[in-house]
Amino acid sequence: MQRVTWLGLNLLHALAAPTASQTRWPILLNAALAVGLAAIAGRTWARATHQPILGWVAALSLAVLALADWILLAGLPRWGLSFGPVQAPWLALVGFRWLAALLAAYVASRWRTPALAGLTVFQVGIFALLVYGTAIEPFRTQVSRVEVTSTKLADPDAPLRIVQLSDLHVERHTRRERALPALVAGLSPDIIVLTGDYLNSSYNTDPCALADLRSLLSQFHAPCGVYAVWSAHGPDRVELLRPMFAELGITLLEDRAVEVTTGGHRLWLVGLTWLRSMAGDASTLSALLSGIPRGAFTLLLYHTPDLMPQAAALGVDLYLAGHTHGGQWRIPGFGAVLTSSRYWKRYEAGHYRQGNTDLYVSRGLGMEGSGAPRARFFCPPEVVLLELRGAGSGR
């Protein structure tokens, strides 16, 4: 009984104690809206089925579900899981549930039992999916292993191990960030590469987020160094992050190439800052590649995969990108719905090959900011381990 009471008090606290960005007045308005929509849905059900009791059940169910959604979304920052806004995603959920209830009422006017059963499964399923997408999947970090072979590399029995981390989108430390350094260290990388979006756009000047990012990056070490590129200016506030990266010894590849030699392997890391101009960035890439010795293995770091056609035409050997988050919300059997790529699903996530160029697009680790719900559906966060090996014949 004490355990139930403790849980109830904590849930009520999550509802009643607004975050710094909220006040109780908007919460009361939201509650009034939810109750009003629930009442409309209830009346619609009563008229469609000619059973007032079903109207009361529909209205009460919608109100309870709205409360449950609010408690979950408001609880996420308090439980240290994510730190996004509550009101926008909650209003979207309330509206979505209400429309589903009205549609089911129309169906119930002809097929009452199937409509009632279907609506119940749908509404409960939405809440279960919300719990999974916000509290479970964002912390199921997976390691994706990719092998790339090339005659431009040395000993096939001693691979060069590269770990790619992308789209950290740090807001605050969560258990995902706390577990990440040990996970990366356990992969024994020779090189660590970071492909942009280090802070969430909602927190890109926040002192606590900057401090947590610094703490996280300071724990990444590799014998041949840690290398990074910038994404667009929004998430990556260069003027704030550049001094931090320099202090931590992270090598910034701002439109430049560096040679790395280890274990008999020799390759060139080429880093571009994403300027949202494919023509301009392709021209910069071409100029950088012209200064690299012919026959050398080239590894391009660029935040978005949208430069793939140009990179393949220029003969880049390996290209690492992020940006798409793999869609972040995926539909089983279809994949990403949104990718933020000009090519939509062409390079949504994973390993691609075009000509002699390998591309890997990371699903990233963090989640989109601003008003977007901090959730992942069928698209868990990802650390990429690439093993580069020599080959005895042409690629």
VENRA-V640138 format. One record per residue. N is the residue number from 1. RES is the residue in three letters. NEAR is the number of other ideal C-beta (glycine too) atoms within 12 Angstrom. Layout:
n->{N | N}
res->{RES | RES}
near->{NEAR | NEAR}
This chain:
n->{1 | 2 | 3 | 4 | 5 | 6 | 7 | 8 | 9 | 10 | 11 | 12 | 13 | 14 | 15 | 16 | 17 | 18 | 19 | 20 | 21 | 22 | 23 | 24 | 25 | 26 | 27 | 28 | 29 | 30 | 31 | 32 | 33 | 34 | 35 | 36 | 37 | 38 | 39 | 40 | 41 | 42 | 43 | 44 | 45 | 46 | 47 | 48 | 49 | 50 | 51 | 52 | 53 | 54 | 55 | 56 | 57 | 58 | 59 | 60 | 61 | 62 | 63 | 64 | 65 | 66 | 67 | 68 | 69 | 70 | 71 | 72 | 73 | 74 | 75 | 76 | 77 | 78 | 79 | 80 | 81 | 82 | 83 | 84 | 85 | 86 | 87 | 88 | 89 | 90 | 91 | 92 | 93 | 94 | 95 | 96 | 97 | 98 | 99 | 100 | 101 | 102 | 103 | 104 | 105 | 106 | 107 | 108 | 109 | 110 | 111 | 112 | 113 | 114 | 115 | 116 | 117 | 118 | 119 | 120 | 121 | 122 | 123 | 124 | 125 | 126 | 127 | 128 | 129 | 130 | 131 | 132 | 133 | 134 | 135 | 136 | 137 | 138 | 139 | 140 | 141 | 142 | 143 | 144 | 145 | 146 | 147 | 148 | 149 | 150 | 151 | 152 | 153 | 154 | 155 | 156 | 157 | 158 | 159 | 160 | 161 | 162 | 163 | 164 | 165 | 166 | 167 | 168 | 169 | 170 | 171 | 172 | 173 | 174 | 175 | 176 | 177 | 178 | 179 | 180 | 181 | 182 | 183 | 184 | 185 | 186 | 187 | 188 | 189 | 190 | 191 | 192 | 193 | 194 | 195 | 196 | 197 | 198 | 199 | 200 | 201 | 202 | 203 | 204 | 205 | 206 | 207 | 208 | 209 | 210 | 211 | 212 | 213 | 214 | 215 | 216 | 217 | 218 | 219 | 220 | 221 | 222 | 223 | 224 | 225 | 226 | 227 | 228 | 229 | 230 | 231 | 232 | 233 | 234 | 235 | 236 | 237 | 238 | 239 | 240 | 241 | 242 | 243 | 244 | 245 | 246 | 247 | 248 | 249 | 250 | 251 | 252 | 253 | 254 | 255 | 256 | 257 | 258 | 259 | 260 | 261 | 262 | 263 | 264 | 265 | 266 | 267 | 268 | 269 | 270 | 271 | 272 | 273 | 274 | 275 | 276 | 277 | 278 | 279 | 280 | 281 | 282 | 283 | 284 | 285 | 286 | 287 | 288 | 289 | 290 | 291 | 292 | 293 | 294 | 295 | 296 | 297 | 298 | 299 | 300 | 301 | 302 | 303 | 304 | 305 | 306 | 307 | 308 | 309 | 310 | 311 | 312 | 313 | 314 | 315 | 316 | 317 | 318 | 319 | 320 | 321 | 322 | 323 | 324 | 325 | 326 | 327 | 328 | 329 | 330 | 331 | 332 | 333 | 334 | 335 | 336 | 337 | 338 | 339 | 340 | 341 | 342 | 343 | 344 | 345 | 346 | 347 | 348 | 349 | 350 | 351 | 352 | 353 | 354 | 355 | 356 | 357 | 358 | 359 | 360 | 361 | 362 | 363 | 364 | 365 | 366 | 367 | 368 | 369 | 370 | 371 | 372 | 373 | 374 | 375 | 376 | 377 | 378 | 379 | 380 | 381 | 382 | 383 | 384 | 385 | 386 | 387 | 388 | 389 | 390 | 391 | 392 | 393 | 394 | 395}
res->{MET | GLN | ARG | VAL | THR | TRP | LEU | GLY | LEU | ASN | LEU | LEU | HIS | ALA | LEU | ALA | ALA | PRO | THR | ALA | SER | GLN | THR | ARG | TRP | PRO | ILE | LEU | LEU | ASN | ALA | ALA | LEU | ALA | VAL | GLY | LEU | ALA | ALA | ILE | ALA | GLY | ARG | THR | TRP | ALA | ARG | ALA | THR | HIS | GLN | PRO | ILE | LEU | GLY | TRP | VAL | ALA | ALA | LEU | SER | LEU | ALA | VAL | LEU | ALA | LEU | ALA | ASP | TRP | ILE | LEU | LEU | ALA | GLY | LEU | PRO | ARG | TRP | GLY | LEU | SER | PHE | GLY | PRO | VAL | GLN | ALA | PRO | TRP | LEU | ALA | LEU | VAL | GLY | PHE | ARG | TRP | LEU | ALA | ALA | LEU | LEU | ALA | ALA | TYR | VAL | ALA | SER | ARG | TRP | ARG | THR | PRO | ALA | LEU | ALA | GLY | LEU | THR | VAL | PHE | GLN | VAL | GLY | ILE | PHE | ALA | LEU | LEU | VAL | TYR | GLY | THR | ALA | ILE | GLU | PRO | PHE | ARG | THR | GLN | VAL | SER | ARG | VAL | GLU | VAL | THR | SER | THR | LYS | LEU | ALA | ASP | PRO | ASP | ALA | PRO | LEU | ARG | ILE | VAL | GLN | LEU | SER | ASP | LEU | HIS | VAL | GLU | ARG | HIS | THR | ARG | ARG | GLU | ARG | ALA | LEU | PRO | ALA | LEU | VAL | ALA | GLY | LEU | SER | PRO | ASP | ILE | ILE | VAL | LEU | THR | GLY | ASP | TYR | LEU | ASN | SER | SER | TYR | ASN | THR | ASP | PRO | CYS | ALA | LEU | ALA | ASP | LEU | ARG | SER | LEU | LEU | SER | GLN | PHE | HIS | ALA | PRO | CYS | GLY | VAL | TYR | ALA | VAL | TRP | SER | ALA | HIS | GLY | PRO | ASP | ARG | VAL | GLU | LEU | LEU | ARG | PRO | MET | PHE | ALA | GLU | LEU | GLY | ILE | THR | LEU | LEU | GLU | ASP | ARG | ALA | VAL | GLU | VAL | THR | THR | GLY | GLY | HIS | ARG | LEU | TRP | LEU | VAL | GLY | LEU | THR | TRP | LEU | ARG | SER | MET | ALA | GLY | ASP | ALA | SER | THR | LEU | SER | ALA | LEU | LEU | SER | GLY | ILE | PRO | ARG | GLY | ALA | PHE | THR | LEU | LEU | LEU | TYR | HIS | THR | PRO | ASP | LEU | MET | PRO | GLN | ALA | ALA | ALA | LEU | GLY | VAL | ASP | LEU | TYR | LEU | ALA | GLY | HIS | THR | HIS | GLY | GLY | GLN | TRP | ARG | ILE | PRO | GLY | PHE | GLY | ALA | VAL | LEU | THR | SER | SER | ARG | TYR | TRP | LYS | ARG | TYR | GLU | ALA | GLY | HIS | TYR | ARG | GLN | GLY | ASN | THR | ASP | LEU | TYR | VAL | SER | ARG | GLY | LEU | GLY | MET | GLU | GLY | SER | GLY | ALA | PRO | ARG | ALA | ARG | PHE | PHE | CYS | PRO | PRO | GLU | VAL | VAL | LEU | LEU | GLU | LEU | ARG | GLY | ALA | GLY | SER | GLY | ARG}
near->{7 | 8 | 9 | 10 | 11 | 12 | 15 | 15 | 15 | 19 | 22 | 17 | 17 | 29 | 30 | 21 | 21 | 24 | 23 | 13 | 17 | 25 | 14 | 14 | 12 | 21 | 29 | 16 | 16 | 32 | 24 | 17 | 24 | 34 | 23 | 20 | 31 | 33 | 23 | 26 | 41 | 31 | 23 | 31 | 38 | 23 | 20 | 29 | 29 | 14 | 19 | 16 | 15 | 31 | 27 | 20 | 26 | 40 | 31 | 22 | 31 | 44 | 31 | 21 | 36 | 39 | 30 | 29 | 39 | 35 | 30 | 36 | 43 | 36 | 31 | 34 | 28 | 24 | 23 | 20 | 32 | 43 | 38 | 35 | 31 | 37 | 29 | 23 | 31 | 37 | 27 | 23 | 35 | 37 | 23 | 26 | 38 | 37 | 23 | 31 | 43 | 28 | 22 | 35 | 36 | 21 | 24 | 32 | 22 | 13 | 17 | 21 | 15 | 16 | 28 | 27 | 16 | 21 | 38 | 25 | 17 | 25 | 36 | 20 | 18 | 30 | 30 | 20 | 27 | 35 | 25 | 23 | 35 | 37 | 27 | 23 | 31 | 42 | 30 | 24 | 34 | 25 | 27 | 29 | 20 | 30 | 24 | 38 | 29 | 35 | 20 | 30 | 37 | 24 | 18 | 22 | 16 | 17 | 30 | 41 | 32 | 45 | 42 | 50 | 51 | 42 | 43 | 47 | 46 | 43 | 40 | 35 | 26 | 34 | 21 | 38 | 38 | 19 | 23 | 35 | 26 | 16 | 29 | 34 | 17 | 16 | 29 | 20 | 35 | 30 | 43 | 41 | 49 | 50 | 48 | 46 | 43 | 47 | 40 | 39 | 29 | 29 | 35 | 30 | 19 | 22 | 14 | 19 | 34 | 28 | 20 | 32 | 41 | 28 | 21 | 36 | 32 | 18 | 25 | 36 | 22 | 31 | 17 | 29 | 29 | 35 | 40 | 45 | 48 | 39 | 39 | 25 | 21 | 27 | 39 | 39 | 27 | 27 | 14 | 24 | 35 | 20 | 15 | 29 | 32 | 16 | 13 | 26 | 18 | 35 | 28 | 33 | 37 | 29 | 26 | 24 | 33 | 30 | 24 | 32 | 21 | 25 | 23 | 18 | 32 | 27 | 40 | 32 | 45 | 43 | 37 | 46 | 33 | 38 | 26 | 22 | 19 | 24 | 15 | 18 | 32 | 27 | 19 | 31 | 41 | 26 | 18 | 31 | 31 | 17 | 19 | 29 | 15 | 12 | 15 | 27 | 40 | 42 | 48 | 48 | 53 | 49 | 45 | 45 | 47 | 35 | 44 | 38 | 24 | 31 | 41 | 26 | 18 | 30 | 28 | 42 | 37 | 46 | 49 | 54 | 52 | 52 | 46 | 46 | 45 | 43 | 33 | 40 | 34 | 28 | 17 | 12 | 6 | 14 | 26 | 31 | 21 | 22 | 32 | 36 | 28 | 19 | 24 | 17 | 24 | 21 | 39 | 37 | 38 | 29 | 27 | 27 | 22 | 25 | 19 | 24 | 35 | 33 | 45 | 43 | 44 | 48 | 44 | 48 | 45 | 49 | 45 | 36 | 31 | 20 | 18 | 27 | 34 | 42 | 36 | 41 | 33 | 25 | 38 | 32 | 40 | 41 | 41 | 44 | 34 | 40 | 30 | 42 | 29 | 27 | 21 | 14 | 9 | 9 | 21}
